């Protein structure tokens, strides 16, 4: 088992982003993976699955939306709620990050 020192994590993250060609923070990767595994998913459900506060999840989702990796679609069962889904670019970015 390889132990990665905490101080090396930012450098490791930079290398992964560079090799994958996708500028996604570590938390953003978790959001992409969560949406892929459970999507389309409500933000509150995603936050619960990730073990974070909804405001934290929302901040990461907004960053991914700006990059065109995640989209909010209406919930057919409740017009007040949006569900998160990966875009084609988001699915491709996730795959590229998984390969690295």
CORCORLIN-V769326 format. One record per pair of residues at least 24 apart in sequence whose ideal C-beta (glycine too) atoms are under 10 Angstrom apart, sorted by the first residue. I is the first residue (numbers start at 1). J is the second residue. D is the distance in Angstrom with one decimal. If there is no record, write none. Layout:
# CORCORLIN-V769326
[[I J D] [I J D]]
This chain:
# CORCORLIN-V769326
[[15 100 8.2] [16 96 9.7] [16 97 6.7] [16 100 4.9] [17 97 8.4] [17 100 8.7] [18 100 9.1] [19 96 8.6] [19 97 9.3] [19 99 8.8] [19 100 4.7] [20 93 7.5] [20 94 9.6] [20 95 9.2] [20 96 4.3] [20 97 4.9] [20 98 8.8] [20 99 7.3] [20 100 4.7] [21 93 8.7] [21 96 6.6] [21 97 9.7] [21 100 9.4] [22 67 8.6] [22 69 8.4] [22 89 9.3] [22 90 9.7] [22 92 8.6] [22 93 4.4] [22 94 8.5] [22 95 9.7] [22 96 5.6] [22 97 5.8] [22 100 9.0] [23 63 9.7] [23 67 7.4] [23 93 9.2] [24 60 9.4] [24 63 8.5] [24 64 7.4] [24 67 7.6] [24 69 7.4] [24 90 9.5] [24 93 6.5] [24 94 8.6] [24 96 9.7] [24 97 6.6] [25 60 7.3] [25 63 7.4] [25 64 9.4] [26 60 10.0] [27 52 8.1] [27 56 7.9] [27 57 8.9] [27 59 8.8] [27 60 5.1] [27 63 9.0] [27 64 10.0] [28 60 5.4] [28 61 8.9] [28 63 6.2] [28 64 5.7] [28 67 8.5] [28 69 8.0] [28 70 9.2] [28 93 9.3] [28 97 9.4] [29 60 9.6] [29 64 9.9] [29 93 9.1] [29 94 7.7] [29 97 5.8] [29 98 9.0] [30 57 9.4] [30 60 7.9] [31 56 9.8] [31 57 6.8] [31 59 9.8] [31 60 4.7] [31 61 6.1] [31 63 8.7] [31 64 6.1] [31 69 9.0] [31 70 7.3] [31 84 8.3] [31 86 10.0] [31 90 9.7] [31 94 10.0] [32 60 9.3] [32 61 9.9] [32 64 6.7] [32 69 6.5] [32 70 7.3] [32 86 6.8] [32 90 6.0] [32 91 8.6] [32 93 6.8] [32 94 4.6] [32 95 9.9] [32 97 7.5] [32 98 9.7] [33 86 9.9] [33 94 6.6] [33 97 8.7] [33 98 8.4] [34 60 9.9] [34 61 10.0] [34 84 8.7] [35 61 8.3] [35 64 8.4] [35 69 9.0] [35 70 6.1] [35 71 9.7] [35 83 9.4] [35 84 5.1] [35 85 6.6] [35 86 5.4] [35 90 7.4] [35 91 9.5] [35 94 8.7] [36 85 9.2] [36 86 5.7] [36 90 7.9] [36 91 6.9] [36 94 5.7] [36 95 9.3] [36 98 9.7] [38 84 9.0] [39 70 8.8] [39 73 9.5] [39 83 7.2] [39 84 5.9] [39 85 4.9] [39 86 6.3] [39 90 9.6] [40 71 9.3] [40 72 9.3] [40 73 6.1] [40 74 9.9] [40 75 8.1] [40 76 9.9] [40 82 9.0] [40 83 3.7] [40 84 6.4] [40 85 4.4] [40 86 9.1] [41 83 6.1] [41 84 5.5] [41 85 8.0] [42 75 7.1] [42 78 8.9] [42 81 5.8] [42 82 7.5] [42 83 5.8] [42 84 7.5] [43 72 8.3] [43 81 8.6] [43 82 7.3] [43 83 8.5] [43 84 6.3] [44 81 8.7] [45 83 9.0] [45 84 9.2] [46 83 9.5] [46 84 6.3] [57 84 9.2] [64 89 10.0] [64 90 6.9] [64 93 8.9] [65 90 9.6] [67 93 8.1] [68 93 9.3] [69 93 5.5] [69 94 8.1]]
